[in-house]
C-alpha cells in the first residue's frame, strides 16, 4: 500500500518597521553586544527619541548594558 501526502509550507512573513537600526554597546574588557531590528516610531519622534528608546530597551534585556558605551549607532529608513 502506498500513501502519498502533500506537504505545504507557509512562510510567515514577519512585519517590519519603517526604520532599521543597529547599535553596539561595549563594557570594555567585559561585554560587547551588537543588536539590530526594525521599528516604526511615532510620528512626532526625533532621532534622539529613537536612540534613547533603543538603548533603554537593550538595557532592560541586560541591565549591565545601562552603563555601557555606545560604540556604534545607525538608524535609517527600512526602504531600499
Buried (B, 14 or more C-beta within 10 A) or exposed (E): EEEEEEEEEEEEEEEEEEBBBBBBBBBEEEEEBEBEBEBEBEEEEEEEEBBEBBBEBBBEEBEEBEEBEBEEBEBEEEEE
